[in-house]
């Protein structure tokens, strides 16, 4: 019986880790800061590319595409996002076996939209993206704040999933796991999160009621549900159900891509 109990606990932890890892990978790959990757074949050469969607304010963003065919040219256009700017358009040739595109650095939360097309010797156009790609610039975040923030948020997700599984399995540790979920989420999301955001975008909080940042809002929603679940347990009112609900809510909000509706500069309201 003891071995059976240990195996059950290990199985639930293994499942919680798997669900957490899958959700983290999904969030990262679907977020608006994940690079646009692709490949295409031109004149028998396979060209792979990565179009940046996030960069630090300390330098221009440089996009390099390895190409050996010197007969190819590129049309590159860019302008600040949410501005009255005209498109800046350049025609580039292959140099040192690559195309090199430079996006001028912007202040924190400044965005630039850009579009790249390659043209072969016969004039055929190959667009690297159907729509212009938007890159957002951010300030550098000290690693001693960033790493703890990531670890706390990852741990909160793990314990949140584990709480839900424990409640479903009618285990005895649901309250304990829920408590640590709330603590980890509070420290990682509501203390370290605003500090990280201040360094990156010069604002502690851009969610409700000050803005529409889904990252801030979803963190607050998840935390509120855990507080309710813990309170319901103390009241003895359907605590198991509330632990499951809080776990599902947290999982759903974590699946919302990171940085959606995040901080951005509206250049239309500023002078050039």
N, C-alpha and C positions, 0 to 999 in steps of 0.2 A: 504493500500500500504506500509506503514511504517513497519507494522508487517511482511509483506511478504518479505520485503528487509532484515529485521533482521534474519528471518528464513533462507533465502538464504545464508547469511554470516555465520551463525552458522553451516549450513549444509556443506558448503565448508570447514570450519575449522575442523569439525568432520571428514570429508573424508580425509583431509590432515593429521590429527593425526593418523587415522587408517592406511593409506598407509605408513606413517613414521614408526609406530610401527612394522608393518609387515616386512618392509625392514630391520629394525634394528635386529629383531629376526632372520630373514633369514641369515643376514650377520654373526651374532654371531654363529649360529649353523652350518654354512658351512665353517667357517674359520679354518685355520690350527692350531689354538691354542685351539680350542674347544675339550674337552676330548672325547676320544672314550668310549662310554658307551655300555653295553650289559648285557646279562644274559644267563645262560645255566643251564640245569638240569643234575645233576650227582647223581646217586644212590638215586633218590627221593628228593634230596636237590636242591632248587633253589638258584643259586649263581649269585649275581649281582656284576658287576665290573665297575670301572672307570679308564681308562688309561690316565694319564696326558700327555699333549702335550705342556705345558708351566709351567715354575717354575722360581723363583727368584734365583739369584746367591749366596744368603746368606747362603744357606744350601743345603744338598743333597735332591733330590726329593724322597719321600717315597710313594709307592703305596701299599695300604692295601686292601686285598680282604677277607671279612668275610667268613669263612668256618668252619663248625663244624665236618665234616667227617675227622678224623685223618688218614684214610687209603689212602687219596689222597696225591700225591706228585706234585711238580711243576718243570718244566725246564725253567730256566730264562737265557736269553743270551742278551748281550748288547755290543756295541762298539760305539766309537765316529763317528758321521756322517761326511762324506767326509774326511776319514782318511785311512791310510794303516793298521790300527789296526786289530788284530785277534779278533774273538768273545771271550768275557769272558762268560763262561757258568757255572751256578750254579744249583745244585739240592736242592730244599727246601722242608721242611716238615711243616705241620700245627703246629703253636705254638700260644697258647692263643686264639684259635678259629679263626685264620686268617693266611693268607699268607702275608708276608711283604717283598717287593722288594725295594731295594735301588739303585737309580741312582746317581752316583757321580756328585757333582756340577761342573759346567763348568763356564768359564768366560762369560761375556755378549756376546750374539749372538752365543755361542757355542751350538752345537746340539749333541744329543745322540740318536741312534736308538736302540730299544729294542723289544724283542718278548717273550711272556709268553705262556706256554702250561701247562695244568693240565693233570695228568695221574691217572686213577683209578686203583683199585687193580688188575684188569684183564689186565692192560697194554694199555687200550684204551686211545688215546690222544685227548684232547679237546683244540684246539687253540683259544686263546682269540681274535686274529686278523689274517686275512689272510696274511698280510704283516707286517713287523716290523713297530712299531709306532715310530715317530720322535718327540722328546721333545726338545724345545729350551729354553735356559736359558736367563734371562733378569735381568737387574739391577732394583733396587727398585726406583719407581718414587714418589716423594713427592706428597702427596694428594692435596696440594695447587696448583699444576700444573695440576695434572691428572683430578681432578673433573671439573675445568673450561674448560679444553680441551674437555672433554666428553660433557659437557653442550652446549658449543659453536657449536660443530659438530652436535649434535642432533638438536639444534635450527636451524642451517643452513639447514639441511635436511628438517625440518618442513616448514620453510619459502620458501624453494625452491619448494617444492610440492605445497604449497599454491599459489605461484606465477603462476605456470603453470595452476592451476585450475582457478585462477582469470582471466588469459588471455583467457582460453577456454570459460569462462562465459562472456567474454567481459566486465569485471568489470573495475573500475576506479583506483584501488589500485595496479595494477600490477607493476608499476615502483617502488612504495614505498616498496613493498615486495621484489622485486628483489634487490633493493639497500641494504636492511637489510640482505638479503641472502649473498650478496657479502661481506659485512662487517663481518658478523659472520663467514663465511668460511675463510676469510683472517686471522682473529684473531685466530680462533680455529685450522685451518689447516696449515697455513703458518707461524704463530708465535709460538703458543703454541705447535703445532705438532712437530716441530723440537726440541723444548726444552724437551718435553717428550721423544722423540726418543734418545736424547743425554744421558739422565739419563738411559734409558733402554738398549741401544745398543752402546753407546759411539760414536754416529755419528749424526750430525744435519740433514743431507739430504743424502739419498741413492738412490734417484730417478734419472731421466735423468738430466744432462749428466754424473753423477758420478756412477750410478748403475741402477738396474732394479726393484727397490722396487715399486710395483704397488700401495701401499698405498700413497706414495709420488706423484707418477705420476698421479694417478686418482684425487688427490686433486688439483693439478696444472691444469689439464684439465678442471675440473668443474669450477674452478675460472676463467679461461680464457674465457669460454663460457658465464659466467655471465657478465664479463667486456664487451664482444662483444655485448651482449643483451642490456646492459645499454647504450652503445655507439650508437647502432642502434636506440634506442628510442630517443636519443637527436638529431639524424640526421633525425628522422621521417621516417625511412625506415623499414617497416614490423616489427615494434617492438613487436607486439603481437605474431607473428610467432616465433621471436627469443626468447621471454620469454618462450614459450612452448618448443622450442628446448633445451634451457639451462636447463629447469626443467627436461626434459626427459634424457638429458645427465648426469645430476647430479644423478638422480635416478639409471641409469644404472651403473655408476661408483661406487655408494654406494653399489650396489648389488655384486660387486666384493669382495670376502671374504677378510676380514682384514688380513694384514700381509703376503699376498701371495708374493712370491719372495722377502721376507724381508731380513734384515741383517743376515749373517751367517758366521761363521769362516770356512775357508778351511784348515783343519788340514793337508792335504796332502802337503801343502807348508810350514809347520812348523816342528820343531823338536819335538819329543815326550817329 
